[in-house]
Amino acid sequence: MSDASNSAEYLYFVLVPVAEVFRAELPDGKRSFMAIKNSKSCRVKFGNKQIEKNWQSFCKIHELKNDTELEY
């Protein structure tokens, strides 16, 4: 399987579902996120800076592969 397929599968089968559960705990109006991927990596990025910081910490604690260098 190619890196691109692995990246897409990880993004949509792991990161996005986890991010949806994560944002369910957030106040309304601060819950938007985007899914970003390229051929080798992927990430979920929240629109709010503090929530994004909390999300990055959450990913690190739970060993999720969320590439913080990847931008849209």
PDB file of N, CA, C and O in Angstrom:
ATOM      1  N   MET A   1       0.845  -1.184   0.000  1.00  0.00           N
ATOM      2  CA  MET A   1       0.000   0.000   0.000  1.00  0.00           C
ATOM      3  C   MET A   1       0.889   1.246   0.000  1.00  0.00           C
ATOM      4  O   MET A   1       1.929   1.268   0.660  1.00  0.00           O
ATOM      5  N   SER A   2       0.494   2.249  -0.716  1.00  0.00           N
ATOM      6  CA  SER A   2       1.322   3.453  -0.849  1.00  0.00           C
ATOM      7  C   SER A   2       1.230   4.348   0.379  1.00  0.00           C
ATOM      8  O   SER A   2       0.305   4.227   1.182  1.00  0.00           O
ATOM      9  N   ASP A   3       2.208   5.255   0.516  1.00  0.00           N
ATOM     10  CA  ASP A   3       2.182   6.228   1.607  1.00  0.00           C
ATOM     11  C   ASP A   3       0.932   7.088   1.543  1.00  0.00           C
ATOM     12  O   ASP A   3       0.339   7.402   2.576  1.00  0.00           O
ATOM     13  N   ALA A   4       0.523   7.475   0.327  1.00  0.00           N
ATOM     14  CA  ALA A   4      -0.662   8.320   0.163  1.00  0.00           C
ATOM     15  C   ALA A   4      -1.905   7.611   0.686  1.00  0.00           C
ATOM     16  O   ALA A   4      -2.735   8.229   1.352  1.00  0.00           O
ATOM     17  N   SER A   5      -2.040   6.328   0.392  1.00  0.00           N
ATOM     18  CA  SER A   5      -3.184   5.563   0.884  1.00  0.00           C
ATOM     19  C   SER A   5      -3.138   5.444   2.396  1.00  0.00           C
ATOM     20  O   SER A   5      -4.155   5.612   3.068  1.00  0.00           O
ATOM     21  N   ASN A   6      -1.953   5.154   2.933  1.00  0.00           N
ATOM     22  CA  ASN A   6      -1.805   5.060   4.384  1.00  0.00           C
ATOM     23  C   ASN A   6      -2.141   6.379   5.055  1.00  0.00           C
ATOM     24  O   ASN A   6      -2.811   6.396   6.087  1.00  0.00           O
ATOM     25  N   SER A   7      -1.684   7.479   4.483  1.00  0.00           N
ATOM     26  CA  SER A   7      -1.933   8.804   5.032  1.00  0.00           C
ATOM     27  C   SER A   7      -3.429   9.104   5.050  1.00  0.00           C
ATOM     28  O   SER A   7      -3.956   9.581   6.054  1.00  0.00           O
ATOM     29  N   ALA A   8      -4.106   8.828   3.953  1.00  0.00           N
ATOM     30  CA  ALA A   8      -5.544   9.082   3.858  1.00  0.00           C
ATOM     31  C   ALA A   8      -6.318   8.194   4.821  1.00  0.00           C
ATOM     32  O   ALA A   8      -7.234   8.661   5.499  1.00  0.00           O
ATOM     33  N   GLU A   9      -5.956   6.920   4.884  1.00  0.00           N
ATOM     34  CA  GLU A   9      -6.649   6.007   5.789  1.00  0.00           C
ATOM     35  C   GLU A   9      -6.455   6.422   7.238  1.00  0.00           C
ATOM     36  O   GLU A   9      -7.416   6.440   8.006  1.00  0.00           O
ATOM     37  N   TYR A  10      -5.242   6.754   7.621  1.00  0.00           N
ATOM     38  CA  TYR A  10      -4.982   7.169   9.000  1.00  0.00           C
ATOM     39  C   TYR A  10      -5.769   8.434   9.329  1.00  0.00           C
ATOM     40  O   TYR A  10      -6.355   8.545  10.406  1.00  0.00           O
ATOM     41  N   LEU A  11      -5.779   9.382   8.404  1.00  0.00           N
ATOM     42  CA  LEU A  11      -6.500  10.633   8.626  1.00  0.00           C
ATOM     43  C   LEU A  11      -7.984  10.381   8.837  1.00  0.00           C
ATOM     44  O   LEU A  11      -8.558  10.856   9.817  1.00  0.00           O
ATOM     45  N   TYR A  12      -8.613   9.642   7.932  1.00  0.00           N
ATOM     46  CA  TYR A  12     -10.068   9.499   7.962  1.00  0.00           C
ATOM     47  C   TYR A  12     -10.580   8.371   8.850  1.00  0.00           C
ATOM     48  O   TYR A  12     -11.743   8.391   9.252  1.00  0.00           O
ATOM     49  N   PHE A  13      -9.741   7.391   9.164  1.00  0.00           N
ATOM     50  CA  PHE A  13     -10.185   6.305  10.036  1.00  0.00           C
ATOM     51  C   PHE A  13      -9.696   6.439  11.473  1.00  0.00           C
ATOM     52  O   PHE A  13     -10.216   5.770  12.366  1.00  0.00           O
ATOM     53  N   VAL A  14      -8.701   7.296  11.708  1.00  0.00           N
ATOM     54  CA  VAL A  14      -8.165   7.468  13.064  1.00  0.00           C
ATOM     55  C   VAL A  14      -8.303   8.919  13.529  1.00  0.00           C
ATOM     56  O   VAL A  14      -9.056   9.202  14.461  1.00  0.00           O
ATOM     57  N   LEU A  15      -7.580   9.836  12.885  1.00  0.00           N
ATOM     58  CA  LEU A  15      -7.529  11.212  13.393  1.00  0.00           C
ATOM     59  C   LEU A  15      -8.879  11.922  13.386  1.00  0.00           C
ATOM     60  O   LEU A  15      -9.261  12.520  14.391  1.00  0.00           O
ATOM     61  N   VAL A  16      -9.604  11.867  12.275  1.00  0.00           N
ATOM     62  CA  VAL A  16     -10.885  12.584  12.209  1.00  0.00           C
ATOM     63  C   VAL A  16     -11.890  12.043  13.230  1.00  0.00           C
ATOM     64  O   VAL A  16     -12.505  12.843  13.935  1.00  0.00           O
ATOM     65  N   PRO A  17     -12.088  10.719  13.344  1.00  0.00           N
ATOM     66  CA  PRO A  17     -13.019  10.241  14.374  1.00  0.00           C
ATOM     67  C   PRO A  17     -12.608  10.635  15.800  1.00  0.00           C
ATOM     68  O   PRO A  17     -13.460  10.982  16.617  1.00  0.00           O
ATOM     69  N   VAL A  18     -11.312  10.581  16.093  1.00  0.00           N
ATOM     70  CA  VAL A  18     -10.848  10.984  17.428  1.00  0.00           C
ATOM     71  C   VAL A  18     -11.079  12.479  17.629  1.00  0.00           C
ATOM     72  O   VAL A  18     -11.497  12.899  18.709  1.00  0.00           O
ATOM     73  N   ALA A  19     -10.815  13.281  16.610  1.00  0.00           N
ATOM     74  CA  ALA A  19     -11.036  14.730  16.703  1.00  0.00           C
ATOM     75  C   ALA A  19     -12.516  15.049  16.905  1.00  0.00           C
ATOM     76  O   ALA A  19     -12.846  15.997  17.618  1.00  0.00           O
ATOM     77  N   GLU A  20     -13.406  14.280  16.294  1.00  0.00           N
ATOM     78  CA  GLU A  20     -14.839  14.502  16.478  1.00  0.00           C
ATOM     79  C   GLU A  20     -15.258  14.244  17.924  1.00  0.00           C
ATOM     80  O   GLU A  20     -16.076  14.980  18.476  1.00  0.00           O
ATOM     81  N   VAL A  21     -14.706  13.210  18.530  1.00  0.00           N
ATOM     82  CA  VAL A  21     -14.992  12.939  19.946  1.00  0.00           C
ATOM     83  C   VAL A  21     -14.379  14.038  20.813  1.00  0.00           C
ATOM     84  O   VAL A  21     -15.016  14.514  21.752  1.00  0.00           O
ATOM     85  N   PHE A  22     -13.152  14.441  20.504  1.00  0.00           N
ATOM     86  CA  PHE A  22     -12.459  15.508  21.237  1.00  0.00           C
ATOM     87  C   PHE A  22     -13.281  16.795  21.205  1.00  0.00           C
ATOM     88  O   PHE A  22     -13.461  17.437  22.240  1.00  0.00           O
ATOM     89  N   ARG A  23     -13.781  17.179  20.029  1.00  0.00           N
ATOM     90  CA  ARG A  23     -14.515  18.445  19.920  1.00  0.00           C
ATOM     91  C   ARG A  23     -15.908  18.371  20.526  1.00  0.00           C
ATOM     92  O   ARG A  23     -16.503  19.409  20.817  1.00  0.00           O
ATOM     93  N   ALA A  24     -16.441  17.174  20.723  1.00  0.00           N
ATOM     94  CA  ALA A  24     -17.752  17.037  21.363  1.00  0.00           C
ATOM     95  C   ALA A  24     -17.723  17.585  22.788  1.00  0.00           C
ATOM     96  O   ALA A  24     -18.758  17.967  23.334  1.00  0.00           O
ATOM     97  N   GLU A  25     -16.538  17.620  23.384  1.00  0.00           N
ATOM     98  CA  GLU A  25     -16.376  18.134  24.744  1.00  0.00           C
ATOM     99  C   GLU A  25     -16.168  19.646  24.782  1.00  0.00           C
ATOM    100  O   GLU A  25     -16.092  20.228  25.864  1.00  0.00           O
ATOM    101  N   LEU A  26     -16.075  20.284  23.629  1.00  0.00           N
ATOM    102  CA  LEU A  26     -15.781  21.719  23.552  1.00  0.00           C
ATOM    103  C   LEU A  26     -17.063  22.543  23.522  1.00  0.00           C
ATOM    104  O   LEU A  26     -18.118  22.044  23.131  1.00  0.00           O
ATOM    105  N   PRO A  27     -16.969  23.822  23.940  1.00  0.00           N
ATOM    106  CA  PRO A  27     -18.135  24.702  23.845  1.00  0.00           C
ATOM    107  C   PRO A  27     -18.508  24.951  22.381  1.00  0.00           C
ATOM    108  O   PRO A  27     -17.645  24.955  21.503  1.00  0.00           O
ATOM    109  N   ASP A  28     -19.798  25.158  22.131  1.00  0.00           N
ATOM    110  CA  ASP A  28     -20.247  25.487  20.774  1.00  0.00           C
ATOM    111  C   ASP A  28     -19.552  26.749  20.290  1.00  0.00           C
ATOM    112  O   ASP A  28     -19.206  27.622  21.086  1.00  0.00           O
ATOM    113  N   GLY A  29     -19.352  26.839  18.990  1.00  0.00           N
ATOM    114  CA  GLY A  29     -18.728  28.018  18.404  1.00  0.00           C
ATOM    115  C   GLY A  29     -17.219  27.956  18.344  1.00  0.00           C
ATOM    116  O   GLY A  29     -16.597  28.775  17.668  1.00  0.00           O
ATOM    117  N   LYS A  30     -16.614  27.006  19.034  1.00  0.00           N
ATOM    118  CA  LYS A  30     -15.150  26.880  19.030  1.00  0.00           C
ATOM    119  C   LYS A  30     -14.750  25.479  18.597  1.00  0.00           C
ATOM    120  O   LYS A  30     -13.726  24.950  19.031  1.00  0.00           O
ATOM    121  N   ARG A  31     -15.564  24.887  17.741  1.00  0.00           N
ATOM    122  CA  ARG A  31     -15.387  23.477  17.461  1.00  0.00           C
ATOM    123  C   ARG A  31     -14.918  23.155  16.052  1.00  0.00           C
ATOM    124  O   ARG A  31     -14.813  21.980  15.699  1.00  0.00           O
ATOM    125  N   SER A  32     -14.638  24.149  15.249  1.00  0.00           N
ATOM    126  CA  SER A  32     -14.274  23.846  13.862  1.00  0.00           C
ATOM    127  C   SER A  32     -12.852  23.287  13.763  1.00  0.00           C
ATOM    128  O   SER A  32     -11.945  23.713  14.478  1.00  0.00           O
ATOM    129  N   PHE A  33     -12.688  22.326  12.862  1.00  0.00           N
ATOM    130  CA  PHE A  33     -11.356  21.818  12.565  1.00  0.00           C
ATOM    131  C   PHE A  33     -11.282  21.462  11.095  1.00  0.00           C
ATOM    132  O   PHE A  33     -12.301  21.312  10.420  1.00  0.00           O
ATOM    133  N   MET A  34     -10.058  21.331  10.612  1.00  0.00           N
ATOM    134  CA  MET A  34      -9.861  20.911   9.226  1.00  0.00           C
ATOM    135  C   MET A  34      -8.945  19.699   9.195  1.00  0.00           C
ATOM    136  O   MET A  34      -8.067  19.535  10.042  1.00  0.00           O
ATOM    137  N   ALA A  35      -9.168  18.865   8.206  1.00  0.00           N
ATOM    138  CA  ALA A  35      -8.333  17.694   7.971  1.00  0.00           C
ATOM    139  C   ALA A  35      -7.412  18.010   6.802  1.00  0.00           C
ATOM    140  O   ALA A  35      -7.870  18.422   5.736  1.00  0.00           O
ATOM    141  N   ILE A  36      -6.113  17.815   7.003  1.00  0.00           N
ATOM    142  CA  ILE A  36      -5.109  18.147   5.992  1.00  0.00           C
ATOM    143  C   ILE A  36      -4.224  16.920   5.773  1.00  0.00           C
ATOM    144  O   ILE A  36      -3.841  16.244   6.727  1.00  0.00           O
ATOM    145  N   LYS A  37      -3.908  16.642   4.524  1.00  0.00           N
ATOM    146  CA  LYS A  37      -2.985  15.537   4.245  1.00  0.00           C
ATOM    147  C   LYS A  37      -2.184  15.829   2.986  1.00  0.00           C
ATOM    148  O   LYS A  37      -2.612  16.580   2.109  1.00  0.00           O
ATOM    149  N   ASN A  38      -1.019  15.217   2.925  1.00  0.00           N
ATOM    150  CA  ASN A  38      -0.245  15.180   1.685  1.00  0.00           C
ATOM    151  C   ASN A  38       0.114  13.719   1.451  1.00  0.00           C
ATOM    152  O   ASN A  38      -0.483  12.838   2.069  1.00  0.00           O
ATOM    153  N   SER A  39       1.051  13.448   0.594  1.00  0.00           N
ATOM    154  CA  SER A  39       1.352  12.055   0.267  1.00  0.00           C
ATOM    155  C   SER A  39       2.037  11.279   1.391  1.00  0.00           C
ATOM    156  O   SER A  39       2.056  10.048   1.368  1.00  0.00           O
ATOM    157  N   LYS A  40       2.600  11.989   2.378  1.00  0.00           N
ATOM    158  CA  LYS A  40       3.356  11.294   3.426  1.00  0.00           C
ATOM    159  C   LYS A  40       2.851  11.508   4.843  1.00  0.00           C
ATOM    160  O   LYS A  40       3.195  10.730   5.733  1.00  0.00           O
ATOM    161  N   SER A  41       2.052  12.529   5.079  1.00  0.00           N
ATOM    162  CA  SER A  41       1.604  12.789   6.445  1.00  0.00           C
ATOM    163  C   SER A  41       0.217  13.419   6.441  1.00  0.00           C
ATOM    164  O   SER A  41      -0.335  13.761   5.396  1.00  0.00           O
ATOM    165  N   CYS A  42      -0.322  13.559   7.642  1.00  0.00           N
ATOM    166  CA  CYS A  42      -1.653  14.138   7.776  1.00  0.00           C
ATOM    167  C   CYS A  42      -1.790  14.788   9.144  1.00  0.00           C
ATOM    168  O   CYS A  42      -0.983  14.571  10.048  1.00  0.00           O
ATOM    169  N   ARG A  43      -2.839  15.592   9.263  1.00  0.00           N
ATOM    170  CA  ARG A  43      -3.120  16.208  10.552  1.00  0.00           C
ATOM    171  C   ARG A  43      -4.544  16.705  10.597  1.00  0.00           C
ATOM    172  O   ARG A  43      -5.193  16.899   9.569  1.00  0.00           O
ATOM    173  N   VAL A  44      -5.014  16.906  11.812  1.00  0.00           N
ATOM    174  CA  VAL A  44      -6.253  17.621  12.079  1.00  0.00           C
ATOM    175  C   VAL A  44      -5.839  18.889  12.785  1.00  0.00           C
ATOM    176  O   VAL A  44      -5.048  18.853  13.727  1.00  0.00           O
ATOM    177  N   LYS A  45      -6.374  20.021  12.330  1.00  0.00           N
ATOM    178  CA  LYS A  45      -6.030  21.312  12.914  1.00  0.00           C
ATOM    179  C   LYS A  45      -7.308  22.033  13.322  1.00  0.00           C
ATOM    180  O   LYS A  45      -8.222  22.211  12.516  1.00  0.00           O
ATOM    181  N   PHE A  46      -7.357  22.446  14.587  1.00  0.00           N
ATOM    182  CA  PHE A  46      -8.496  23.206  15.092  1.00  0.00           C
ATOM    183  C   PHE A  46      -8.292  24.687  14.833  1.00  0.00           C
ATOM    184  O   PHE A  46      -7.161  25.171  14.830  1.00  0.00           O
ATOM    185  N   GLY A  47      -9.392  25.412  14.614  1.00  0.00           N
ATOM    186  CA  GLY A  47      -9.334  26.830  14.289  1.00  0.00           C
ATOM    187  C   GLY A  47      -8.933  27.712  15.460  1.00  0.00           C
ATOM    188  O   GLY A  47      -8.285  28.739  15.259  1.00  0.00           O
ATOM    189  N   ASN A  48      -9.299  27.340  16.661  1.00  0.00           N
ATOM    190  CA  ASN A  48      -8.989  28.112  17.864  1.00  0.00           C
ATOM    191  C   ASN A  48      -7.587  27.747  18.359  1.00  0.00           C
ATOM    192  O   ASN A  48      -7.271  26.566  18.500  1.00  0.00           O
ATOM    193  N   LYS A  49      -6.747  28.752  18.624  1.00  0.00           N
ATOM    194  CA  LYS A  49      -5.345  28.499  19.002  1.00  0.00           C
ATOM    195  C   LYS A  49      -5.205  27.694  20.289  1.00  0.00           C
ATOM    196  O   LYS A  49      -4.384  26.779  20.354  1.00  0.00           O
ATOM    197  N   GLN A  50      -5.991  28.017  21.310  1.00  0.00           N
ATOM    198  CA  GLN A  50      -5.886  27.287  22.573  1.00  0.00           C
ATOM    199  C   GLN A  50      -6.358  25.845  22.413  1.00  0.00           C
ATOM    200  O   GLN A  50      -5.751  24.920  22.952  1.00  0.00           O
ATOM    201  N   ILE A  51      -7.434  25.667  21.675  1.00  0.00           N
ATOM    202  CA  ILE A  51      -7.933  24.310  21.436  1.00  0.00           C
ATOM    203  C   ILE A  51      -6.926  23.515  20.613  1.00  0.00           C
ATOM    204  O   ILE A  51      -6.718  22.328  20.865  1.00  0.00           O
ATOM    205  N   GLU A  52      -6.301  24.162  19.632  1.00  0.00           N
ATOM    206  CA  GLU A  52      -5.264  23.498  18.832  1.00  0.00           C
ATOM    207  C   GLU A  52      -4.106  23.058  19.723  1.00  0.00           C
ATOM    208  O   GLU A  52      -3.576  21.958  19.562  1.00  0.00           O
ATOM    209  N   LYS A  53      -3.715  23.913  20.659  1.00  0.00           N
ATOM    210  CA  LYS A  53      -2.633  23.561  21.589  1.00  0.00           C
ATOM    211  C   LYS A  53      -3.039  22.353  22.442  1.00  0.00           C
ATOM    212  O   LYS A  53      -2.241  21.439  22.649  1.00  0.00           O
ATOM    213  N   ASN A  54      -4.272  22.354  22.930  1.00  0.00           N
ATOM    214  CA  ASN A  54      -4.776  21.226  23.721  1.00  0.00           C
ATOM    215  C   ASN A  54      -4.850  19.953  22.879  1.00  0.00           C
ATOM    216  O   ASN A  54      -4.538  18.864  23.361  1.00  0.00           O
ATOM    217  N   TRP A  55      -5.264  20.096  21.625  1.00  0.00           N
ATOM    218  CA  TRP A  55      -5.340  18.956  20.709  1.00  0.00           C
ATOM    219  C   TRP A  55      -3.953  18.361  20.467  1.00  0.00           C
ATOM    220  O   TRP A  55      -3.788  17.142  20.472  1.00  0.00           O
ATOM    221  N   GLN A  56      -2.966  19.218  20.257  1.00  0.00           N
ATOM    222  CA  GLN A  56      -1.598  18.737  20.046  1.00  0.00           C
ATOM    223  C   GLN A  56      -1.097  17.974  21.269  1.00  0.00           C
ATOM    224  O   GLN A  56      -0.450  16.936  21.133  1.00  0.00           O
ATOM    225  N   SER A  57      -1.393  18.482  22.452  1.00  0.00           N
ATOM    226  CA  SER A  57      -1.008  17.781  23.690  1.00  0.00           C
ATOM    227  C   SER A  57      -1.711  16.432  23.786  1.00  0.00           C
ATOM    228  O   SER A  57      -1.100  15.424  24.141  1.00  0.00           O
ATOM    229  N   PHE A  58      -2.993  16.427  23.468  1.00  0.00           N
ATOM    230  CA  PHE A  58      -3.777  15.194  23.484  1.00  0.00           C
ATOM    231  C   PHE A  58      -3.167  14.159  22.534  1.00  0.00           C
ATOM    232  O   PHE A  58      -3.015  12.990  22.890  1.00  0.00           O
ATOM    233  N   CYS A  59      -2.824  14.600  21.335  1.00  0.00           N
ATOM    234  CA  CYS A  59      -2.223  13.693  20.344  1.00  0.00           C
ATOM    235  C   CYS A  59      -0.896  13.134  20.839  1.00  0.00           C
ATOM    236  O   CYS A  59      -0.608  11.950  20.662  1.00  0.00           O
ATOM    237  N   LYS A  60      -0.097  13.981  21.453  1.00  0.00           N
ATOM    238  CA  LYS A  60       1.201  13.535  21.961  1.00  0.00           C
ATOM    239  C   LYS A  60       1.023  12.499  23.074  1.00  0.00           C
ATOM    240  O   LYS A  60       1.691  11.465  23.078  1.00  0.00           O
ATOM    241  N   ILE A  61       0.134  12.777  24.001  1.00  0.00           N
ATOM    242  CA  ILE A  61      -0.124  11.862  25.115  1.00  0.00           C
ATOM    243  C   ILE A  61      -0.599  10.501  24.609  1.00  0.00           C
ATOM    244  O   ILE A  61      -0.191   9.460  25.124  1.00  0.00           O
ATOM    245  N   HIS A  62      -1.469  10.521  23.593  1.00  0.00           N
ATOM    246  CA  HIS A  62      -2.073   9.288  23.082  1.00  0.00           C
ATOM    247  C   HIS A  62      -1.350   8.720  21.858  1.00  0.00           C
ATOM    248  O   HIS A  62      -1.842   7.809  21.191  1.00  0.00           O
ATOM    249  N   GLU A  63      -0.164   9.285  21.582  1.00  0.00           N
ATOM    250  CA  GLU A  63       0.702   8.804  20.504  1.00  0.00           C
ATOM    251  C   GLU A  63       0.000   8.754  19.148  1.00  0.00           C
ATOM    252  O   GLU A  63       0.164   7.805  18.382  1.00  0.00           O
ATOM    253  N   LEU A  64      -0.787   9.796  18.868  1.00  0.00           N
ATOM    254  CA  LEU A  64      -1.431   9.927  17.564  1.00  0.00           C
ATOM    255  C   LEU A  64      -0.482  10.633  16.612  1.00  0.00           C
ATOM    256  O   LEU A  64       0.221  11.562  17.011  1.00  0.00           O
ATOM    257  N   LYS A  65      -0.456  10.208  15.375  1.00  0.00           N
ATOM    258  CA  LYS A  65       0.439  10.794  14.369  1.00  0.00           C
ATOM    259  C   LYS A  65      -0.247  11.994  13.726  1.00  0.00           C
ATOM    260  O   LYS A  65      -0.890  11.867  12.684  1.00  0.00           O
ATOM    261  N   ASN A  66      -0.109  13.143  14.346  1.00  0.00           N
ATOM    262  CA  ASN A  66      -0.704  14.390  13.873  1.00  0.00           C
ATOM    263  C   ASN A  66       0.448  15.337  13.544  1.00  0.00           C
ATOM    264  O   ASN A  66       1.018  15.956  14.442  1.00  0.00           O
ATOM    265  N   ASP A  67       0.793  15.451  12.264  1.00  0.00           N
ATOM    266  CA  ASP A  67       1.959  16.223  11.818  1.00  0.00           C
ATOM    267  C   ASP A  67       1.693  17.723  11.938  1.00  0.00           C
ATOM    268  O   ASP A  67       1.023  18.309  11.088  1.00  0.00           O
ATOM    269  N   THR A  68       2.217  18.336  12.991  1.00  0.00           N
ATOM    270  CA  THR A  68       1.957  19.757  13.246  1.00  0.00           C
ATOM    271  C   THR A  68       2.663  20.685  12.272  1.00  0.00           C
ATOM    272  O   THR A  68       2.356  21.876  12.235  1.00  0.00           O
ATOM    273  N   GLU A  69       3.594  20.176  11.488  1.00  0.00           N
ATOM    274  CA  GLU A  69       4.293  20.997  10.491  1.00  0.00           C
ATOM    275  C   GLU A  69       3.478  21.155   9.209  1.00  0.00           C
ATOM    276  O   GLU A  69       3.749  22.052   8.411  1.00  0.00           O
ATOM    277  N   LEU A  70       2.502  20.306   9.010  1.00  0.00           N
ATOM    278  CA  LEU A  70       1.707  20.316   7.786  1.00  0.00           C
ATOM    279  C   LEU A  70       0.669  21.432   7.849  1.00  0.00           C
ATOM    280  O   LEU A  70      -0.106  21.510   8.802  1.00  0.00           O
ATOM    281  N   GLU A  71       0.653  22.291   6.839  1.00  0.00           N
ATOM    282  CA  GLU A  71      -0.297  23.410   6.773  1.00  0.00           C
ATOM    283  C   GLU A  71      -1.102  23.327   5.492  1.00  0.00           C
ATOM    284  O   GLU A  71      -0.670  22.727   4.508  1.00  0.00           O
ATOM    285  N   TYR A  72      -2.275  23.935   5.516  1.00  0.00           N
ATOM    286  CA  TYR A  72      -3.155  23.967   4.350  1.00  0.00           C
ATOM    287  C   TYR A  72      -2.706  25.014   3.376  1.00  0.00           C
ATOM    288  O   TYR A  72      -3.327  25.189   2.328  1.00  0.00           O
TER     289      TYR A  72
END
